[in-house]
Amino acid sequence: MQKIPEKKVKIRFIDCDPLGHLTNSRYLDYMLNAREDHVNEAYNLDYFEYSKKTGSAWVAYQNQIAYLREVNFNDIVTISSMVIDIQETSAIIEIVMYDTEMKIVKSVLWTTVVHMNLYTRKRDNHSDEIMEMFKQVLVPIEQKTFEERVNYLKINNKK
């Protein structure tokens, strides 16, 4: 199982402002769509099939995003993602948008997801099988807050 899957994506004209910069809200779309593909391809887990089978799904609880470098129309970016924290009913996923060579961080997103029972609309514990999968792909990082992580990435972007 791949711990840090990645995907190359071309930035489309329709997603940019009149100056040719990727619109802020579209960063989320690109990053979350890439994460869905990562989960499907790297973990062999289809969100829709999982929710039909278990009656549970992950729901975004909180998003924190930092825009570190501009992204422009026709750029090809590489988007990676990884699980950086796992709890009984939640997880934190880090999604990073890089330039195509993965040398410069363009944006970083931390999304906290909550595992919910779709019928009761309440938090649901992860199954033992899901916890085991998360443990296999967990990538602990030194920075414990989003602000610390952003500062770390900014410093490394200057090198």
RAVENHU-V210721 format. One record per residue. N is the residue number from 1. D_CENTER is the distance of its C-alpha to the mean C-alpha in Angstrom with 1 decimal. Layout:
N_D_CENTER / N_D_CENTER
This chain:
1_16.7 / 2_14.4 / 3_12.5 / 4_10.3 / 5_10.3 / 6_10.4 / 7_11.6 / 8_14.0 / 9_14.3 / 10_17.3 / 11_17.2 / 12_19.7 / 13_22.6 / 14_22.1 / 15_18.8 / 16_20.7 / 17_23.2 / 18_26.9 / 19_26.4 / 20_23.9 / 21_20.9 / 22_17.6 / 23_17.7 / 24_15.5 / 25_14.4 / 26_13.6 / 27_10.9 / 28_8.9 / 29_10.3 / 30_9.6 / 31_5.9 / 32_5.7 / 33_8.6 / 34_7.5 / 35_5.1 / 36_8.4 / 37_10.4 / 38_9.0 / 39_9.9 / 40_13.1 / 41_14.2 / 42_13.4 / 43_13.9 / 44_16.3 / 45_15.0 / 46_15.5 / 47_14.2 / 48_17.5 / 49_19.8 / 50_18.4 / 51_19.1 / 52_22.5 / 53_23.5 / 54_22.5 / 55_22.7 / 56_19.5 / 57_15.9 / 58_12.8 / 59_12.9 / 60_10.8 / 61_13.1 / 62_11.9 / 63_9.7 / 64_10.6 / 65_10.3 / 66_12.8 / 67_14.3 / 68_16.0 / 69_17.6 / 70_18.5 / 71_17.3 / 72_20.2 / 73_21.4 / 74_21.7 / 75_19.4 / 76_17.6 / 77_14.3 / 78_12.3 / 79_8.5 / 80_7.3 / 81_4.8 / 82_6.8 / 83_8.2 / 84_10.2 / 85_12.3 / 86_13.9 / 87_16.7 / 88_19.1 / 89_17.5 / 90_14.0 / 91_11.0 / 92_8.6 / 93_5.1 / 94_4.8 / 95_3.3 / 96_7.0 / 97_9.3 / 98_12.7 / 99_16.1 / 100_17.1 / 101_18.6 / 102_15.7 / 103_18.2 / 104_17.1 / 105_13.8 / 106_13.7 / 107_10.9 / 108_8.5 / 109_6.3 / 110_6.6 / 111_6.4 / 112_9.4 / 113_10.2 / 114_13.9 / 115_15.7 / 116_18.4 / 117_21.6 / 118_22.0 / 119_25.8 / 120_26.3 / 121_23.3 / 122_23.0 / 123_20.6 / 124_21.0 / 125_20.9 / 126_18.8 / 127_21.3 / 128_22.6 / 129_21.2 / 130_17.6 / 131_18.1 / 132_19.5 / 133_16.6 / 134_14.2 / 135_16.8 / 136_17.0 / 137_13.4 / 138_13.1 / 139_12.9 / 140_14.7 / 141_14.7 / 142_17.9 / 143_16.6 / 144_16.7 / 145_15.9 / 146_13.4 / 147_16.6 / 148_17.6 / 149_14.3 / 150_14.7 / 151_18.4 / 152_17.9 / 153_15.7 / 154_18.4 / 155_21.2 / 156_19.9 / 157_19.5 / 158_23.2 / 159_24.3
